[in-house]
């Protein structure tokens, strides 16, 4: 459990879904994290795209090892949550705690849920990294089910992956 950053207790998640998706992208991109940049519209907020290099986070051998662990975890999600995920998906779930104060002395614990994953594109398409975060009480099962019913369905419908 420690290897996934879930030590003794699950604390509030500090990383944004974009940051988590970037980690998954480094795994499927042979250890290199691509530069992420938003494209802004024309007008007074227009901005030229910067030419940035990828950042090497780990060796390609380490990335392949981590990719195997993430694919095994996705197989586990199929069994645990009854979802249908393609064999080209590898990911990791989490359920960080979020605290809500009802009164100054009474506190309620709610759990967020997240599922960060990559999917290797088929038919020469590029790999894709995604992070789904469900807030306040839904847990990671909801994030995995949303991945199956919305994200993967969209990828099937648009020919990115095959059934």
C-alpha positions as CSV (number, residue, x, y, z in Angstrom):
1,X,0.0,0.0,0.0
2,X,2.8,2.4,0.8
3,X,4.1,2.1,-2.8
4,X,0.9,3.8,-4.1
5,X,1.1,6.6,-1.6
6,X,-1.6,5.3,0.7
7,X,0.4,5.0,4.0
8,X,-1.4,4.4,7.3
9,X,-4.4,6.7,6.5
10,X,-5.7,8.1,3.3
11,X,-5.4,11.8,3.5
12,X,-6.9,14.5,1.3
13,X,-5.7,14.3,-2.2
14,X,-3.4,17.2,-2.9
15,X,-2.8,16.6,-6.6
16,X,-5.2,17.8,-9.3
17,X,-6.6,15.3,-11.8
18,X,-4.4,16.8,-14.5
19,X,-1.3,16.1,-12.4
20,X,-2.4,12.5,-11.8
21,X,-3.1,12.0,-15.5
22,X,0.4,13.3,-16.3
23,X,1.9,10.6,-14.0
24,X,-0.1,7.9,-15.9
25,X,1.1,9.5,-19.2
26,X,4.7,9.0,-18.1
27,X,4.1,5.3,-17.5
28,X,2.6,4.7,-20.9
29,X,5.1,7.0,-22.6
30,X,8.2,4.9,-21.7
31,X,9.1,7.0,-18.6
32,X,8.8,10.4,-20.3
33,X,6.2,13.0,-19.1
34,X,5.0,15.1,-22.0
35,X,4.7,18.8,-21.6
36,X,1.1,19.9,-20.8
37,X,-0.2,23.2,-22.0
38,X,-3.7,24.7,-22.5
39,X,-4.4,26.3,-25.8
40,X,-6.1,29.6,-25.2
41,X,-8.5,31.3,-27.7
42,X,-7.7,34.2,-30.0
43,X,-8.0,37.7,-28.7
44,X,-6.5,39.5,-25.8
45,X,-5.8,36.1,-24.0
46,X,-4.1,34.6,-27.0
47,X,-0.8,33.0,-26.2
48,X,1.9,31.4,-28.4
49,X,2.6,27.8,-27.8
50,X,5.9,27.2,-26.1
51,X,8.2,24.6,-27.5
52,X,9.0,22.4,-24.5
53,X,10.8,19.1,-24.2
54,X,9.4,16.0,-22.4
55,X,10.8,15.3,-18.9
56,X,12.3,11.9,-18.3
57,X,11.0,10.6,-14.9
58,X,12.2,7.0,-15.1
59,X,13.9,4.5,-17.3
60,X,11.8,2.8,-19.9
61,X,12.4,-0.5,-18.1
62,X,11.0,1.0,-14.8
63,X,8.0,2.4,-16.8
64,X,7.3,-1.1,-18.3
65,X,7.4,-2.6,-14.8
66,X,5.0,0.0,-13.5
67,X,2.8,-0.4,-16.5
68,X,2.5,-4.1,-15.7
69,X,1.5,-3.4,-12.1
70,X,-1.1,-0.9,-13.3
71,X,-2.6,-3.4,-15.8
72,X,-2.8,-6.0,-13.1
73,X,-4.6,-3.4,-10.9
74,X,-7.1,-2.8,-13.7
75,X,-7.7,-6.6,-13.9
76,X,-8.4,-6.5,-10.2
77,X,-10.9,-3.7,-10.8
78,X,-12.7,-5.9,-13.3
79,X,-13.2,-8.5,-10.7
80,X,-13.9,-6.2,-7.7
81,X,-16.3,-3.8,-9.4
82,X,-17.8,-5.9,-12.2
83,X,-16.7,-3.6,-14.9
84,X,-15.5,-4.4,-18.4
85,X,-12.1,-2.7,-19.1
86,X,-10.0,-3.5,-22.2
87,X,-6.7,-5.3,-21.8
88,X,-5.0,-2.1,-23.0
89,X,-6.0,-0.2,-19.8
90,X,-3.8,0.1,-16.8
91,X,-4.7,2.2,-13.8
92,X,-4.9,2.8,-10.1
93,X,-7.8,3.8,-7.8
94,X,-7.8,5.7,-4.6
95,X,-10.2,6.9,-1.9
96,X,-8.7,9.9,-0.1
97,X,-10.6,11.2,2.9
98,X,-12.2,14.6,3.0
99,X,-13.3,16.1,6.3
100,X,-16.4,18.2,6.8
101,X,-17.0,20.1,10.0
102,X,-20.6,20.0,11.1
103,X,-19.9,22.0,14.3
104,X,-16.6,23.2,15.7
105,X,-16.4,19.9,17.7
106,X,-18.1,17.4,15.4
107,X,-16.5,16.3,12.2
108,X,-17.8,14.0,9.5
109,X,-15.5,12.0,7.1
110,X,-16.5,11.8,3.4
111,X,-14.4,9.9,0.9
112,X,-13.5,11.1,-2.6
113,X,-12.8,8.5,-5.2
114,X,-10.4,8.6,-8.1
115,X,-9.2,6.4,-10.9
116,X,-6.1,7.4,-12.9
117,X,-5.5,5.3,-15.9
118,X,-3.9,5.0,-19.3
119,X,-5.2,3.3,-22.4
120,X,-2.9,2.2,-25.2
121,X,-4.4,3.3,-28.5
122,X,-5.2,0.7,-31.1
123,X,-4.7,1.0,-34.9
124,X,-1.7,3.3,-34.5
125,X,-3.4,5.8,-32.3
126,X,-1.5,7.5,-29.5
127,X,-1.8,6.4,-25.8
128,X,-4.2,8.4,-23.7
129,X,-3.9,9.2,-19.9
130,X,-7.0,10.2,-17.9
131,X,-7.9,10.8,-14.3
132,X,-11.4,10.7,-13.0
133,X,-12.1,12.2,-9.6
134,X,-15.5,11.9,-7.9
135,X,-15.9,14.1,-4.9
136,X,-17.6,13.8,-1.5
137,X,-18.8,10.3,-0.6
138,X,-18.8,8.4,-3.9
139,X,-15.5,6.4,-3.5
140,X,-13.3,4.9,-6.2
141,X,-15.9,2.4,-7.4
142,X,-18.0,5.2,-8.9
143,X,-14.9,6.6,-10.7
144,X,-14.2,3.2,-12.2
145,X,-17.8,2.8,-13.3
146,X,-17.9,6.3,-14.8
147,X,-14.7,5.4,-16.7
148,X,-16.5,2.3,-18.2
149,X,-19.8,3.9,-18.9
150,X,-18.8,7.3,-20.2
151,X,-15.1,7.6,-21.1
152,X,-14.6,4.2,-22.6
153,X,-17.9,4.3,-24.4
154,X,-16.9,7.6,-26.0
155,X,-13.6,6.1,-27.1
156,X,-15.4,3.1,-28.6
157,X,-17.9,5.4,-30.4
158,X,-15.2,7.5,-31.9
159,X,-13.1,4.6,-33.1
160,X,-10.2,5.2,-30.7
161,X,-10.4,1.7,-29.4
162,X,-12.2,-1.4,-30.6
163,X,-14.5,-3.7,-28.6
